[in-house]
Amino acid sequence: MVSHLKDDQIQYCLIRLPEVNSVKDAVNVDRKDGKILTKDIFINWSGPAVRQIEKGQKKSHVGDVSAYLKPFHADLSAVNRENFTEEVVRERYTQTQVTFKT
């Protein structure tokens, strides 16, 4: 996914990841119906080459986009590729408590 991000653009995405049990290091499954439990994460990317004035102008778009894509469990703002890894996203979403079934 990181390869699709543009350094000179502000972009938004919603990703769905399976919920992982940190103790067992396995995907969590609903006990009643056997469905995989998932977390949805909203990501706001602001590339490092985006001008500050453009970042300020488009700040209000985040609320509109996130409202359109709700519900989600966590939101993440990313500004550089080095700190935008699967590990960071998973760490962020494991801090949330609500789960949806897929």
VMD Tcl script that builds the backbone (N, CA, C; Angstrom):
set m [mol new atoms 306]
animate dup $m
set s [atomselect $m all]
$s set {name element resname resid chain x y z} {
  {N N MET 1 A 0.818 -1.194 0.000}
  {CA C MET 1 A 0.000 0.000 0.000}
  {C C MET 1 A 0.863 1.260 0.000}
  {N N VAL 2 A 1.957 1.247 0.719}
  {CA C VAL 2 A 2.815 2.424 0.803}
  {C C VAL 2 A 3.315 2.822 -0.579}
  {N N SER 3 A 3.506 1.865 -1.448}
  {CA C SER 3 A 3.993 2.171 -2.798}
  {C C SER 3 A 3.005 3.006 -3.604}
  {N N HIS 4 A 1.731 3.013 -3.215}
  {CA C HIS 4 A 0.713 3.789 -3.926}
  {C C HIS 4 A 0.626 5.241 -3.446}
  {N N LEU 5 A 1.300 5.561 -2.363}
  {CA C LEU 5 A 1.236 6.913 -1.817}
  {C C LEU 5 A 2.106 7.864 -2.630}
  {N N LYS 6 A 1.600 9.079 -2.848}
  {CA C LYS 6 A 2.320 10.104 -3.602}
  {C C LYS 6 A 2.856 11.147 -2.629}
  {N N ASP 7 A 4.137 11.494 -2.775}
  {CA C ASP 7 A 4.768 12.458 -1.875}
  {C C ASP 7 A 4.185 13.861 -1.993}
  {N N ASP 8 A 3.578 14.185 -3.131}
  {CA C ASP 8 A 3.056 15.534 -3.344}
  {C C ASP 8 A 1.538 15.600 -3.229}
  {N N GLN 9 A 0.911 14.589 -2.591}
  {CA C GLN 9 A -0.546 14.554 -2.482}
  {C C GLN 9 A -1.011 14.251 -1.066}
  {N N ILE 10 A -2.255 14.642 -0.816}
  {CA C ILE 10 A -2.959 14.236 0.398}
  {C C ILE 10 A -3.925 13.149 -0.046}
  {N N GLN 11 A -3.850 11.993 0.606}
  {CA C GLN 11 A -4.668 10.855 0.208}
  {C C GLN 11 A -5.299 10.222 1.441}
  {N N TYR 12 A -6.398 9.499 1.209}
  {CA C TYR 12 A -7.120 8.839 2.290}
  {C C TYR 12 A -7.391 7.395 1.892}
  {N N CYS 13 A -7.379 6.511 2.872}
  {CA C CYS 13 A -7.751 5.127 2.587}
  {C C CYS 13 A -8.352 4.494 3.835}
  {N N LEU 14 A -9.067 3.427 3.597}
  {CA C LEU 14 A -9.645 2.628 4.665}
  {C C LEU 14 A -9.179 1.200 4.429}
  {N N ILE 15 A -8.540 0.611 5.423}
  {CA C ILE 15 A -8.072 -0.759 5.280}
  {C C ILE 15 A -8.711 -1.630 6.352}
  {N N ARG 16 A -8.878 -2.894 6.020}
  {CA C ARG 16 A -9.441 -3.863 6.965}
  {C C ARG 16 A -8.385 -4.927 7.224}
  {N N LEU 17 A -8.075 -5.098 8.497}
  {CA C LEU 17 A -7.080 -6.088 8.898}
  {C C LEU 17 A -7.700 -7.086 9.861}
  {N N PRO 18 A -7.296 -8.335 9.776}
  {CA C PRO 18 A -7.800 -9.305 10.754}
  {C C PRO 18 A -7.281 -8.968 12.143}
  {N N GLU 19 A -8.125 -9.169 13.125}
  {CA C GLU 19 A -7.725 -8.927 14.512}
  {C C GLU 19 A -6.838 -10.079 14.967}
  {N N VAL 20 A -5.698 -9.738 15.537}
  {CA C VAL 20 A -4.748 -10.753 15.971}
  {C C VAL 20 A -4.672 -10.755 17.492}
  {N N ASN 21 A -4.729 -11.939 18.063}
  {CA C ASN 21 A -4.582 -12.103 19.506}
  {C C ASN 21 A -3.092 -12.016 19.813}
  {N N SER 22 A -2.688 -10.986 20.532}
  {CA C SER 22 A -1.271 -10.763 20.791}
  {C C SER 22 A -0.646 -11.848 21.664}
  {N N VAL 23 A -1.439 -12.508 22.494}
  {CA C VAL 23 A -0.909 -13.563 23.353}
  {C C VAL 23 A -0.654 -14.836 22.542}
  {N N LYS 24 A -1.625 -15.209 21.706}
  {CA C LYS 24 A -1.510 -16.440 20.933}
  {C C LYS 24 A -0.887 -16.217 19.559}
  {N N ASP 25 A -0.770 -14.959 19.135}
  {CA C ASP 25 A -0.269 -14.606 17.809}
  {C C ASP 25 A -1.068 -15.327 16.724}
  {N N ALA 26 A -2.391 -15.309 16.881}
  {CA C ALA 26 A -3.290 -15.952 15.922}
  {C C ALA 26 A -4.468 -15.032 15.650}
  {N N VAL 27 A -5.119 -15.239 14.512}
  {CA C VAL 27 A -6.284 -14.442 14.139}
  {C C VAL 27 A -7.443 -14.792 15.063}
  {N N ASN 28 A -8.153 -13.773 15.550}
  {CA C ASN 28 A -9.306 -13.990 16.418}
  {C C ASN 28 A -10.527 -14.378 15.591}
  {N N VAL 29 A -11.279 -15.344 16.106}
  {CA C VAL 29 A -12.480 -15.827 15.436}
  {C C VAL 29 A -13.633 -15.750 16.424}
  {N N ASP 30 A -14.801 -15.342 15.914}
  {CA C ASP 30 A -15.989 -15.253 16.748}
  {C C ASP 30 A -16.374 -16.655 17.238}
  {N N ARG 31 A -16.660 -16.801 18.502}
  {CA C ARG 31 A -16.982 -18.113 19.074}
  {C C ARG 31 A -18.329 -18.645 18.600}
  {N N LYS 32 A -19.268 -17.740 18.310}
  {CA C LYS 32 A -20.617 -18.177 17.943}
  {C C LYS 32 A -20.720 -18.648 16.500}
  {N N ASP 33 A -20.178 -17.849 15.583}
  {CA C ASP 33 A -20.389 -18.193 14.173}
  {C C ASP 33 A -19.106 -18.482 13.390}
  {N N GLY 34 A -17.957 -18.410 14.036}
  {CA C GLY 34 A -16.712 -18.784 13.386}
  {C C GLY 34 A -16.160 -17.778 12.396}
  {N N LYS 35 A -16.747 -16.592 12.340}
  {CA C LYS 35 A -16.254 -15.582 11.405}
  {C C LYS 35 A -15.002 -14.896 11.953}
  {N N ILE 36 A -14.133 -14.497 11.037}
  {CA C ILE 36 A -12.907 -13.791 11.423}
  {C C ILE 36 A -13.262 -12.389 11.895}
  {N N LEU 37 A -12.707 -11.979 13.018}
  {CA C LEU 37 A -12.916 -10.636 13.542}
  {C C LEU 37 A -11.914 -9.693 12.891}
  {N N THR 38 A -12.379 -8.500 12.542}
  {CA C THR 38 A -11.530 -7.551 11.828}
  {C C THR 38 A -11.577 -6.172 12.466}
  {N N LYS 39 A -10.628 -5.356 12.080}
  {CA C LYS 39 A -10.581 -3.945 12.468}
  {C C LYS 39 A -10.436 -3.127 11.190}
  {N N ASP 40 A -11.175 -2.021 11.125}
  {CA C ASP 40 A -11.076 -1.091 10.001}
  {C C ASP 40 A -10.292 0.124 10.461}
  {N N ILE 41 A -9.317 0.533 9.654}
  {CA C ILE 41 A -8.453 1.657 10.012}
  {C C ILE 41 A -8.506 2.698 8.903}
  {N N PHE 42 A -8.831 3.926 9.284}
  {CA C PHE 42 A -8.847 5.061 8.365}
  {C C PHE 42 A -7.460 5.699 8.395}
  {N N ILE 43 A -6.877 5.893 7.220}
  {CA C ILE 43 A -5.537 6.462 7.151}
  {C C ILE 43 A -5.566 7.737 6.322}
  {N N ASN 44 A -4.995 8.785 6.884}
  {CA C ASN 44 A -4.869 10.091 6.247}
  {C C ASN 44 A -3.392 10.299 5.921}
  {N N TRP 45 A -3.043 10.288 4.642}
  {CA C TRP 45 A -1.666 10.471 4.202}
  {C C TRP 45 A -1.473 11.907 3.732}
  {N N SER 46 A -0.465 12.558 4.258}
  {CA C SER 46 A -0.065 13.892 3.820}
  {C C SER 46 A 1.408 13.801 3.449}
  {N N GLY 47 A 1.663 13.739 2.150}
  {CA C GLY 47 A 3.023 13.531 1.661}
  {C C GLY 47 A 3.984 14.631 2.076}
  {N N PRO 48 A 5.267 14.305 2.192}
  {CA C PRO 48 A 6.260 15.281 2.631}
  {C C PRO 48 A 6.474 16.440 1.658}
  {N N ALA 49 A 6.071 16.276 0.404}
  {CA C ALA 49 A 6.242 17.341 -0.586}
  {C C ALA 49 A 5.003 18.235 -0.709}
  {N N VAL 50 A 3.957 17.969 0.087}
  {CA C VAL 50 A 2.755 18.811 0.067}
  {C C VAL 50 A 3.078 20.125 0.765}
  {N N ARG 51 A 2.752 21.223 0.114}
  {CA C ARG 51 A 3.028 22.543 0.697}
  {C C ARG 51 A 2.175 22.773 1.941}
  {N N GLN 52 A 2.727 23.508 2.886}
  {CA C GLN 52 A 2.032 23.779 4.145}
  {C C GLN 52 A 0.686 24.452 3.924}
  {N N ILE 53 A 0.622 25.372 2.991}
  {CA C ILE 53 A -0.647 26.078 2.750}
  {C C ILE 53 A -1.708 25.112 2.229}
  {N N GLU 54 A -1.290 24.161 1.398}
  {CA C GLU 54 A -2.244 23.161 0.894}
  {C C GLU 54 A -2.701 22.240 2.017}
  {N N LYS 55 A -1.777 21.867 2.910}
  {CA C LYS 55 A -2.151 21.037 4.061}
  {C C LYS 55 A -3.211 21.739 4.898}
  {N N GLY 56 A -3.023 23.027 5.115}
  {CA C GLY 56 A -3.994 23.795 5.892}
  {C C GLY 56 A -5.342 23.898 5.206}
  {N N GLN 57 A -5.330 24.121 3.909}
  {CA C GLN 57 A -6.576 24.246 3.154}
  {C C GLN 57 A -7.357 22.940 3.136}
  {N N LYS 58 A -6.671 21.834 3.073}
  {CA C LYS 58 A -7.348 20.541 2.952}
  {C C LYS 58 A -7.604 19.866 4.293}
  {N N LYS 59 A -7.209 20.503 5.369}
  {CA C LYS 59 A -7.423 19.944 6.705}
  {C C LYS 59 A -8.908 19.654 6.951}
  {N N SER 60 A -9.781 20.507 6.434}
  {CA C SER 60 A -11.216 20.315 6.641}
  {C C SER 60 A -11.760 19.112 5.874}
  {N N HIS 61 A -11.060 18.655 4.851}
  {CA C HIS 61 A -11.518 17.501 4.076}
  {C C HIS 61 A -11.462 16.211 4.887}
  {N N VAL 62 A -10.542 16.144 5.843}
  {CA C VAL 62 A -10.388 14.925 6.638}
  {C C VAL 62 A -11.700 14.565 7.331}
  {N N GLY 63 A -12.358 15.547 7.903}
  {CA C GLY 63 A -13.628 15.303 8.588}
  {C C GLY 63 A -14.700 14.788 7.646}
  {N N ASP 64 A -14.782 15.368 6.456}
  {CA C ASP 64 A -15.774 14.932 5.471}
  {C C ASP 64 A -15.499 13.509 4.999}
  {N N VAL 65 A -14.242 13.224 4.700}
  {CA C VAL 65 A -13.876 11.894 4.217}
  {C C VAL 65 A -14.086 10.851 5.308}
  {N N SER 66 A -13.664 11.148 6.525}
  {CA C SER 66 A -13.827 10.173 7.603}
  {C C SER 66 A -15.302 9.932 7.911}
  {N N ALA 67 A -16.138 10.963 7.810}
  {CA C ALA 67 A -17.571 10.790 8.020}
  {C C ALA 67 A -18.173 9.880 6.948}
  {N N TYR 68 A -17.688 10.009 5.731}
  {CA C TYR 68 A -18.186 9.184 4.630}
  {C C TYR 68 A -17.773 7.717 4.803}
  {N N LEU 69 A -16.585 7.482 5.335}
  {CA C LEU 69 A -16.051 6.129 5.450}
  {C C LEU 69 A -16.369 5.444 6.784}
  {N N LYS 70 A -17.047 6.106 7.690}
  {CA C LYS 70 A -17.371 5.507 8.985}
  {C C LYS 70 A -18.317 4.336 8.792}
  {N N PRO 71 A -18.271 3.361 9.680}
  {CA C PRO 71 A -17.528 3.306 10.932}
  {C C PRO 71 A -16.140 2.696 10.728}
  {N N PHE 72 A -15.201 3.109 11.562}
  {CA C PHE 72 A -13.883 2.499 11.605}
  {C C PHE 72 A -13.396 2.517 13.045}
  {N N HIS 73 A -12.410 1.700 13.331}
  {CA C HIS 73 A -11.954 1.511 14.705}
  {C C HIS 73 A -10.868 2.475 15.133}
  {N N ALA 74 A -10.042 2.862 14.196}
  {CA C ALA 74 A -8.921 3.739 14.526}
  {C C ALA 74 A -8.624 4.615 13.328}
  {N N ASP 75 A -8.031 5.753 13.595}
  {CA C ASP 75 A -7.559 6.591 12.494}
  {C C ASP 75 A -6.083 6.879 12.708}
  {N N LEU 76 A -5.396 6.996 11.598}
  {CA C LEU 76 A -3.956 7.155 11.628}
  {C C LEU 76 A -3.574 8.234 10.639}
  {N N SER 77 A -2.768 9.182 11.074}
  {CA C SER 77 A -2.225 10.202 10.176}
  {C C SER 77 A -0.789 9.828 9.882}
  {N N ALA 78 A -0.480 9.740 8.611}
  {CA C ALA 78 A 0.867 9.361 8.195}
  {C C ALA 78 A 1.484 10.503 7.397}
  {N N VAL 79 A 2.741 10.806 7.697}
  {CA C VAL 79 A 3.420 11.910 7.004}
  {C C VAL 79 A 4.743 11.490 6.374}
  {N N ASN 80 A 5.227 10.302 6.706}
  {CA C ASN 80 A 6.425 9.808 6.026}
  {C C ASN 80 A 6.382 8.292 5.932}
  {N N ARG 81 A 7.012 7.781 4.908}
  {CA C ARG 81 A 6.963 6.344 4.625}
  {C C ARG 81 A 7.702 5.506 5.669}
  {N N GLU 82 A 8.748 6.049 6.245}
  {CA C GLU 82 A 9.550 5.293 7.196}
  {C C GLU 82 A 8.741 4.874 8.425}
  {N N ASN 83 A 7.829 5.733 8.872}
  {CA C ASN 83 A 7.014 5.425 10.048}
  {C C ASN 83 A 5.655 4.850 9.688}
  {N N PHE 84 A 5.416 4.629 8.407}
  {CA C PHE 84 A 4.130 4.107 7.957}
  {C C PHE 84 A 4.332 2.671 7.493}
  {N N THR 85 A 4.321 1.776 8.470}
  {CA C THR 85 A 4.554 0.365 8.199}
  {C C THR 85 A 3.370 -0.448 8.708}
  {N N GLU 86 A 3.307 -1.684 8.278}
  {CA C GLU 86 A 2.246 -2.569 8.757}
  {C C GLU 86 A 2.327 -2.721 10.269}
  {N N GLU 87 A 3.526 -2.774 10.791}
  {CA C GLU 87 A 3.709 -2.912 12.246}
  {C C GLU 87 A 3.092 -1.733 13.003}
  {N N VAL 88 A 3.304 -0.515 12.505}
  {CA C VAL 88 A 2.734 0.675 13.151}
  {C C VAL 88 A 1.213 0.639 13.076}
  {N N VAL 89 A 0.668 0.276 11.927}
  {CA C VAL 89 A -0.790 0.205 11.769}
  {C C VAL 89 A -1.366 -0.847 12.712}
  {N N ARG 90 A -0.757 -2.018 12.757}
  {CA C ARG 90 A -1.248 -3.077 13.651}
  {C C ARG 90 A -1.148 -2.667 15.122}
  {N N GLU 91 A -0.066 -2.007 15.484}
  {CA C GLU 91 A 0.087 -1.529 16.864}
  {C C GLU 91 A -1.025 -0.552 17.212}
  {N N ARG 92 A -1.344 0.317 16.274}
  {CA C ARG 92 A -2.392 1.311 16.501}
  {C C ARG 92 A -3.759 0.666 16.667}
  {N N TYR 93 A -4.077 -0.294 15.785}
  {CA C TYR 93 A -5.423 -0.862 15.863}
  {C C TYR 93 A -5.582 -1.835 17.012}
  {N N THR 94 A -4.523 -2.418 17.519}
  {CA C THR 94 A -4.672 -3.331 18.655}
  {C C THR 94 A -5.010 -2.577 19.937}
  {N N GLN 95 A -4.859 -1.267 19.930}
  {CA C GLN 95 A -5.201 -0.462 21.094}
  {C C GLN 95 A -6.698 -0.203 21.191}
  {N N THR 96 A -7.453 -0.541 20.148}
  {CA C THR 96 A -8.904 -0.310 20.145}
  {C C THR 96 A -9.625 -1.530 20.692}
  {N N GLN 97 A -10.866 -1.346 21.093}
  {CA C GLN 97 A -11.605 -2.415 21.751}
  {C C GLN 97 A -12.757 -2.995 20.918}
  {N N VAL 98 A -13.367 -2.225 20.041}
  {CA C VAL 98 A -14.558 -2.662 19.306}
  {C C VAL 98 A -14.143 -3.489 18.098}
  {N N THR 99 A -14.933 -4.504 17.769}
  {CA C THR 99 A -14.610 -5.380 16.647}
  {C C THR 99 A -15.854 -5.608 15.797}
  {N N PHE 100 A -15.662 -5.647 14.472}
  {CA C PHE 100 A -16.732 -5.987 13.527}
  {C C PHE 100 A -16.476 -7.382 12.990}
  {N N LYS 101 A -17.524 -8.098 12.632}
  {CA C LYS 101 A -17.366 -9.394 12.000}
  {C C LYS 101 A -17.459 -9.216 10.489}
  {N N THR 102 A -16.641 -9.989 9.723}
  {CA C THR 102 A -16.714 -9.931 8.257}
  {C C THR 102 A -17.257 -11.238 7.728}
}
mol reanalyze $m
mol bondsrecalc $m
mol representation Tube
mol addrep $m
